[in-house]
Amino acid sequence: MNPITVIILLIISNVLMTLAWYGHLKLQDMNILHGNTPLYVIIIISWLLALAEYCFMIPANHYGFRGNGGPFTLFQLKITQEVITLIVFTIYSITCFRGETLCWNHLAAFVCLIMAVYFVFLK
C-alpha cells in the first residue's frame, strides 16, 4: 500500500474517532442531545462510530506496516497517527466549538510533534 493511501485511511479513521469521542458534546451544544440523555445511549452511539473507525484504522496499520509490505515502521505509523489525530482534533474543536481558542503553547506543542515526525523518519 502506498504512503498516501495509508495517510488517507488514518485521516478518515481519526475523523470518525474524533466524532466518537467528542461528537456528543457538539450534539448537546446543538440541543440534539440533552444533559439528561442517558450515558449508555451516548456510549452506544460512540461505540458504533468507533467500530466504523476501526474499519479504516486497522487496514491502515496492517497494510501500512513495513512487516506486511507497507511503507512505514511501527514507530513511524504511530507518530504519524498521533500528529493526524491532533490536526483533526484542532480543526474540529476550532470549527465546531467557537469558544475554544488555539494558543501559542498549543502551536509550540504541534511544532514538537512535527519534530517528532522528523526524527522518527530520520535515517
C-alpha positions in Angstrom: 0.0 0.0 0.0 1.4 3.4 -0.9 2.0 6.0 1.8 -0.7 8.4 0.6 -3.4 5.7 0.9 -2.2 4.8 4.4 -2.4 8.5 5.4 -5.9 8.9 3.9 -7.1 5.9 5.8 -5.6 7.4 9.0 -7.3 10.7 8.4 -10.7 9.1 7.8 -10.1 6.9 10.9 -9.2 10.0 13.1 -12.2 12.0 11.9 -14.5 9.1 12.9 -12.8 8.7 16.3 -12.9 12.4 17.0 -16.7 12.3 16.3 -17.0 9.2 18.6 -15.1 10.9 21.4 -16.4 14.5 21.1 -19.4 14.5 18.8 -21.9 14.1 21.6 -20.6 17.3 23.1 -21.5 19.2 19.8 -24.8 17.4 19.6 -25.5 18.6 23.2 -24.4 22.1 22.2 -26.9 22.0 19.3 -29.7 20.8 21.6 -30.0 17.5 19.7 -28.8 15.6 22.8 -29.6 16.9 26.2 -27.7 16.8 29.5 -30.1 14.2 30.7 -29.5 11.8 27.8 -28.6 8.5 29.4 -24.8 7.9 29.2 -25.4 4.4 27.8 -27.1 6.0 24.7 -24.0 8.2 24.2 -21.7 5.2 24.7 -23.6 3.1 22.1 -23.5 5.9 19.5 -19.8 6.4 20.2 -19.1 2.7 20.0 -20.8 2.5 16.6 -18.7 5.3 15.3 -15.6 3.7 16.8 -16.5 0.5 15.0 -16.5 2.4 11.7 -13.2 4.0 12.7 -11.6 0.6 13.2 -12.6 -0.3 9.6 -10.1 2.3 8.5 -7.5 2.2 11.3 -6.8 -1.5 11.2 -6.2 -1.7 7.4 -4.0 1.5 7.6 -1.9 -0.1 10.3 -1.9 -3.6 8.8 -1.1 -2.7 5.2 1.0 0.4 6.2 3.3 -1.7 8.4 6.7 -2.5 6.8 6.5 -6.0 8.1 3.4 -6.6 5.9 4.9 -5.0 2.8 3.9 -1.4 3.7 6.0 1.7 3.7 6.2 2.5 7.5 7.8 1.1 10.6 5.7 0.7 13.6 7.0 3.8 15.2 6.5 5.8 12.0 2.9 4.7 11.8 2.2 5.6 15.5 3.8 9.0 15.4 2.1 9.9 12.1 -1.2 8.8 13.5 -0.7 11.0 16.6 0.0 14.0 14.5 -3.0 13.4 12.3 -5.1 13.0 15.5 -4.1 16.4 16.8 -4.6 18.1 13.4 -8.1 16.6 13.1 -9.0 17.4 16.7 -7.7 21.0 16.3 -9.8 21.6 13.1 -12.8 20.0 14.8 -12.5 22.0 18.0 -11.9 25.3 16.3 -14.7 24.9 13.8 -17.3 23.3 16.0 -16.7 24.9 19.3 -16.3 28.6 18.8 -15.3 29.2 22.5 -12.1 27.1 22.0 -9.0 29.0 21.0 -5.7 28.0 19.7 -2.9 29.5 21.9 0.8 29.8 21.4 1.5 26.8 23.7 -0.7 24.6 21.5 1.3 25.7 18.5 4.6 25.0 20.3 3.3 21.5 21.1 2.5 21.0 17.5 6.0 22.0 16.5 7.4 19.5 18.9 5.2 16.8 17.4 6.2 17.7 13.9 9.8 17.5 15.1 9.0 14.0 16.4 7.8 13.0 13.0 11.0 14.4 11.5 13.1 12.4 14.0 11.2 9.2 13.6 11.7 9.3 9.8 15.4 10.2 10.1 17.7 7.5 8.9 
